[in-house]
Amino acid sequence: MSPAGRTPYNMVTPRDDAPSPGERDGLVGPGWSWAAFFTPWEDGRPAPKYRWTLFDTAAHAVEDLRRCLDDGSVGRRGALCSSVLRKRGAPRELVLCDAADWAYVVHEVRAGTHLADAADAYFARRRQDMAGHRFTIINAGVPTVW
């Protein structure tokens, strides 16, 4: 565990020996969660890394994502992404893109829905909406919230 009780990012992502998402108990809504999608703009399905936790509010999910981005092991844009979240104000569902490598999704998990299914569905809808802005996001050079 890193200083100040932060959650290292490698503890956020599922390990290879972990059960599949459908086999995890207690991760069904209602609540809020977040997920990271690697290479979100490449053809095909992006590689998701789910946060295997449900939070009571969007604010709690955003704060947890911000803490994990602050951890420093996320990559060179983690701190920049965290600062964007810190400045945002009222948390809600969002997609935070660091450019081409990662998209972080804070999403609601409705009652009876598994958090991985909710993350996948929310990001698929948003990715389709954002498709026309793909090159703007990639070439921005700074994290962007959509």
Summary of the structure (lengths in Angstrom):
residues: 146
radius of gyration: 14.4
end to end distance: 31.1
largest distance: 40.6
contacts: 432
relative contact order: 0.21
helix: 40%
strand: 21%
